[in-house]
Amino acid sequence: MHPAPSVIAFTTLSGLGFGLMVFLGLGEPAVTGWTAFWFFLISYALAVGGLLASTFHLGHPERALKAFSQWQTSWLSREAWASVAALLVMGVYAAAAVFLGTRIAALGLIGAALSLVTVFTTSMIYAQLKTVPRWNQLLTPLHFLTASLAGGALLAGQIMPAAVLLLLAGMVQLGHWRVGDARFSEAGHTLASATGLGQPGRIRAFEPPHTGPNYLLREMGFAVGRKHARKLRILAALFGYALPMALILAPGAGHLLGGLAVLSHLSGILASRWLFFAEAEHVMGLYYGPRGQCP
């Protein structure tokens, strides 16, 4: 799949924003007044900014409201409803904490749960796609959830939970890469199965469908070199998980190292998300030769 900047920003920023909301809803940290205002401002800026970024990937952004109409069958629609519900509930919770100096625990728990549901629905937009075997696995929602919670813990200043979640998220990330690398071949997709011609003989394309680049190849036929992907995986693992954990656990770590840990994690997750889309192999590519390359 083509790693569009808007989708990368959406999945990264909204994940961090809703991850922070989870911890704020749980009362970690238990902030009120102006301190709470800045925490909630950061969480809303990330969550809403990410959601707005996703609309730029739509062919007709002005029709974004139609995403709410298919909640019975569409994970995108469910994500839209879950995100609005989470933002509204957390908005009331934030208002009480900031202006009344009180935290409504029950409301916070509901908001935290809805924030997690939002991240889960986002992950299922991709995990449900049988046409992209790399995404169609259990570790996809686990990857989104653990990365979101790890980033949220970092932003919330929860040192030990952040360290544990970074370790867990890093392990899930490695597992997602390992399992994902074999998913396309395990799915057994071939040109014969893709065309529905069965097994009358060896199926091969007489000519490529197009002689040059087209919309489908731009959106679903992106290819990334193995060496390039390997380097980016190392950088994503290092900056996304290992370095932030080392920074927050360093003796005497304070706000400076904490801020560097957040920036490191953000850069690593951006690299991870770019790879998430760049390494995806859509079965549509079978029509264009190995891995969707157009000669």
C-alpha positions as CSV (number, residue, x, y, z in Angstrom):
1,M,0.0,0.0,0.0
2,H,1.2,3.5,-0.7
3,P,2.4,5.1,2.6
4,A,0.4,8.4,2.3
5,P,1.6,11.0,4.8
6,S,-2.0,11.8,5.9
7,V,-2.6,8.2,6.9
8,I,0.7,7.9,8.6
9,A,0.0,11.0,10.6
10,F,-3.5,9.8,11.4
11,T,-2.6,6.4,12.8
12,T,0.4,7.8,14.7
13,L,-1.0,11.0,16.2
14,S,-4.4,9.8,17.0
15,G,-2.9,6.7,18.7
16,L,-0.8,8.9,20.9
17,G,-3.6,11.2,21.7
18,F,-6.1,8.5,22.7
19,G,-3.4,6.6,24.5
20,L,-2.8,9.7,26.7
21,M,-6.6,10.0,27.3
22,V,-6.6,6.4,28.6
23,F,-4.2,7.4,31.4
24,L,-5.9,10.7,32.1
25,G,-9.2,8.9,32.4
26,L,-7.6,6.5,34.9
27,G,-6.4,9.4,36.9
28,E,-2.7,8.9,36.1
29,P,-1.6,11.6,36.6
30,A,-4.4,12.8,39.0
31,V,-4.3,16.4,37.7
32,T,-6.8,19.3,38.0
33,G,-6.8,23.0,37.2
34,W,-4.3,24.4,34.7
35,T,-2.0,21.4,34.9
36,A,-5.0,19.3,33.7
37,F,-5.7,21.8,31.0
38,W,-2.3,21.4,29.4
39,F,-2.5,17.6,29.6
40,F,-5.9,17.5,27.9
41,L,-4.9,20.1,25.4
42,I,-2.0,17.9,24.2
43,S,-4.2,14.8,24.1
44,Y,-6.9,16.6,22.1
45,A,-4.4,18.2,19.7
46,L,-2.9,14.8,18.9
47,A,-6.2,12.9,18.7
48,V,-8.2,15.5,16.7
49,G,-5.2,16.4,14.6
50,G,-4.7,12.8,13.6
51,L,-8.4,12.4,12.8
52,L,-8.4,15.5,10.7
53,A,-5.3,14.3,8.8
54,S,-7.2,11.2,7.8
55,T,-9.8,13.3,5.9
56,F,-7.1,14.5,3.5
57,H,-6.7,11.0,2.2
58,L,-10.4,10.9,1.2
59,G,-11.2,11.5,-2.5
60,H,-13.9,13.9,-1.3
61,P,-13.1,15.2,2.2
62,E,-16.4,17.1,2.2
63,R,-18.2,13.8,2.4
64,A,-16.4,12.7,5.6
65,L,-19.7,12.8,7.5
66,K,-21.0,9.9,5.5
67,A,-18.5,7.7,7.3
68,F,-21.0,7.7,10.2
69,S,-23.7,6.0,8.2
70,Q,-22.3,2.5,7.9
71,W,-21.5,1.6,11.5
72,Q,-23.2,-1.9,11.1
73,T,-20.7,-3.1,8.6
74,S,-17.8,-0.7,8.4
75,W,-14.9,-0.5,10.9
76,L,-14.2,3.0,9.6
77,S,-17.7,4.1,10.6
78,R,-17.3,2.4,14.0
79,E,-14.1,4.3,14.5
80,A,-15.8,7.6,13.7
81,W,-18.5,6.9,16.3
82,A,-16.1,5.6,18.9
83,S,-13.8,8.6,18.5
84,V,-16.6,11.1,18.8
85,A,-18.0,9.3,21.9
86,A,-14.5,9.3,23.5
87,L,-13.9,12.9,22.8
88,L,-17.3,14.0,24.1
89,V,-17.0,11.9,27.3
90,M,-13.4,13.0,27.9
91,G,-14.4,16.6,27.2
92,V,-16.9,16.6,30.1
93,Y,-14.4,14.8,32.3
94,A,-11.7,17.4,31.3
95,A,-14.1,20.3,32.0
96,A,-14.8,19.1,35.5
97,A,-11.1,18.6,36.2
98,V,-10.0,21.9,34.8
99,F,-12.8,24.3,35.9
100,L,-14.3,22.6,38.9
101,G,-11.1,21.0,40.2
102,T,-12.7,17.6,40.5
103,R,-12.3,14.3,38.7
104,I,-15.4,12.3,38.1
105,A,-13.9,8.8,38.3
106,A,-16.7,6.9,36.6
107,L,-16.7,9.3,33.7
108,G,-12.9,8.9,33.4
109,L,-13.2,5.2,33.3
110,I,-15.8,5.3,30.5
111,G,-13.7,7.8,28.6
112,A,-10.6,5.6,29.0
113,A,-12.5,2.6,27.7
114,L,-13.9,4.5,24.7
115,S,-10.4,5.7,23.9
116,L,-9.1,2.2,23.8
117,V,-12.1,1.1,21.7
118,T,-11.2,3.9,19.2
119,V,-7.7,2.7,18.8
120,F,-9.0,-0.9,18.4
121,T,-11.5,0.2,15.7
122,T,-8.7,2.0,13.9
123,S,-6.6,-1.2,13.9
124,M,-9.5,-3.3,12.6
125,I,-9.8,-1.1,9.5
126,Y,-6.5,-2.8,8.4
127,A,-6.7,-6.1,10.3
128,Q,-9.9,-7.1,8.6
129,L,-8.5,-6.9,5.1
130,K,-7.9,-10.4,3.7
131,T,-6.6,-8.8,0.6
132,V,-3.6,-7.6,2.6
133,P,-2.3,-10.7,4.3
134,R,0.4,-8.9,6.3
135,W,-2.3,-6.9,8.1
136,N,-4.8,-9.7,8.4
137,Q,-3.5,-11.1,11.7
138,L,-4.1,-10.9,15.4
139,L,-0.9,-9.0,16.1
140,T,-2.2,-6.0,14.1
141,P,-4.7,-4.7,16.7
142,L,-2.2,-5.7,19.5
143,H,0.4,-3.6,17.8
144,F,-1.8,-0.6,17.6
145,L,-3.1,-0.9,21.2
146,T,0.3,-1.5,22.8
147,A,2.0,1.3,20.8
148,S,-0.8,3.7,21.8
149,L,-0.7,2.8,25.4
150,A,3.1,3.0,25.5
151,G,3.1,6.5,23.9
152,G,0.2,7.5,26.2
153,A,2.2,6.4,29.3
154,L,5.2,8.4,28.2
155,L,3.2,11.5,27.6
156,A,1.5,11.0,31.0
157,G,4.8,10.8,32.7
158,Q,4.1,7.3,34.1
159,I,7.7,5.9,34.2
160,M,7.3,2.3,35.2
161,P,4.1,1.7,33.2
162,A,5.7,3.3,30.2
163,A,8.8,1.1,30.6
164,V,6.8,-2.1,30.8
165,L,4.5,-1.0,27.9
166,L,7.4,0.0,25.7
167,L,9.0,-3.4,26.3
168,L,5.7,-5.1,25.5
169,A,5.0,-2.9,22.4
170,G,8.5,-3.6,21.1
171,M,8.0,-7.3,21.4
172,V,4.6,-7.1,19.6
173,Q,6.2,-5.0,16.9
174,L,9.0,-7.6,16.3
175,G,6.3,-10.3,16.3
176,H,4.2,-8.4,13.8
177,W,7.2,-8.1,11.4
178,R,8.1,-11.7,11.8
179,V,4.6,-13.1,11.3
180,G,3.8,-10.5,8.6
181,D,6.8,-11.5,6.5
182,A,5.3,-14.9,5.9
183,R,1.6,-14.0,5.7
184,F,1.4,-13.5,1.9
185,S,3.0,-16.9,1.0
186,E,0.9,-18.6,3.8
187,A,-2.3,-17.2,2.4
188,G,-1.6,-19.1,-0.8
189,H,-2.7,-16.3,-3.2
190,T,-1.7,-16.9,-6.8
191,L,-2.7,-15.5,-10.2
192,A,-5.0,-18.5,-10.6
193,S,-6.8,-17.8,-7.3
194,A,-6.9,-14.0,-7.9
195,T,-8.5,-14.4,-11.3
196,G,-10.8,-17.2,-10.2
197,L,-9.7,-19.4,-13.1
198,G,-8.9,-22.3,-10.8
199,Q,-6.5,-24.9,-12.1
200,P,-7.0,-25.5,-15.8
201,G,-3.3,-25.3,-16.2
202,R,-0.5,-22.9,-15.4
203,I,-2.0,-19.4,-15.2
204,R,0.1,-16.5,-16.4
205,A,-0.5,-13.0,-17.6
206,F,-0.1,-12.6,-21.4
207,E,0.6,-8.9,-21.0
208,P,0.6,-6.5,-18.0
209,P,-2.8,-4.7,-17.5
210,H,-1.1,-1.3,-18.0
211,T,2.2,-0.2,-19.6
212,G,2.8,2.5,-17.1
213,P,2.0,3.7,-13.5
214,N,-1.7,4.1,-12.6
215,Y,-3.9,4.9,-9.6
216,L,-4.0,1.2,-8.4
217,L,-0.2,0.9,-8.5
218,R,0.3,4.2,-6.7
219,E,-2.2,3.3,-3.9
220,M,-1.7,-0.5,-3.6
221,G,1.5,-1.5,-5.4
222,F,4.2,0.4,-3.5
223,A,7.4,-1.7,-3.1
224,V,10.2,-1.1,-0.6
225,G,13.7,-2.7,-0.9
226,R,14.6,-5.3,1.6
227,K,17.8,-3.5,2.7
228,H,15.9,-0.3,3.1
229,A,13.2,-2.0,5.1
230,R,15.7,-3.7,7.3
231,K,17.4,-0.4,8.1
232,L,14.1,1.3,8.9
233,R,13.1,-1.6,11.1
234,I,16.2,-1.2,13.1
235,L,15.6,2.6,13.4
236,A,11.9,2.0,14.4
237,A,12.8,-0.5,17.1
238,L,15.7,1.6,18.4
239,F,14.0,5.0,18.5
240,G,10.4,3.8,19.0
241,Y,11.0,1.5,22.0
242,A,14.6,0.8,23.1
243,L,15.9,4.4,23.4
244,P,12.8,5.8,25.1
245,M,12.9,3.0,27.7
246,A,16.6,3.7,28.4
247,L,16.0,7.4,28.7
248,I,13.2,7.2,31.2
249,L,14.9,4.6,33.3
250,A,18.3,6.5,33.4
251,P,19.3,7.5,36.9
252,G,18.1,11.0,37.7
253,A,15.9,11.2,34.6
254,G,13.9,14.3,34.6
255,H,11.7,16.4,32.3
256,L,14.5,16.8,29.7
257,L,15.1,13.1,29.3
258,G,11.4,12.5,29.4
259,G,10.8,15.0,26.6
260,L,13.6,13.3,24.5
261,A,12.0,9.9,25.2
262,V,8.7,11.2,23.8
263,L,10.4,12.7,20.7
264,S,12.4,9.5,20.1
265,H,9.2,7.4,20.5
266,L,7.3,9.6,18.0
267,S,10.1,9.4,15.4
268,G,10.3,5.6,15.8
269,I,6.5,5.1,15.5
270,L,6.5,7.3,12.4
271,A,9.1,5.0,10.8
272,S,7.1,1.9,12.0
273,R,3.9,3.3,10.5
274,W,5.6,4.1,7.2
275,L,6.8,0.5,7.0
276,F,3.3,-0.7,8.0
277,F,1.9,0.7,4.7
278,A,5.0,0.4,2.5
279,E,5.5,-3.3,3.2
280,A,1.8,-4.2,2.8
281,E,1.3,-6.5,-0.2
282,H,-2.2,-6.3,-1.8
283,V,-3.3,-9.3,-3.8
284,M,-4.1,-6.8,-6.5
285,G,-0.4,-6.8,-7.2
286,L,-0.7,-10.3,-8.7
287,Y,-2.2,-8.8,-11.8
288,Y,0.9,-6.7,-12.3
289,G,3.5,-9.4,-11.9
290,P,5.6,-10.1,-8.8
291,R,4.7,-7.8,-5.9
292,G,2.7,-5.5,-8.2
293,Q,5.6,-4.2,-10.2
294,C,4.5,-2.6,-13.5
295,P,7.2,-3.2,-16.2
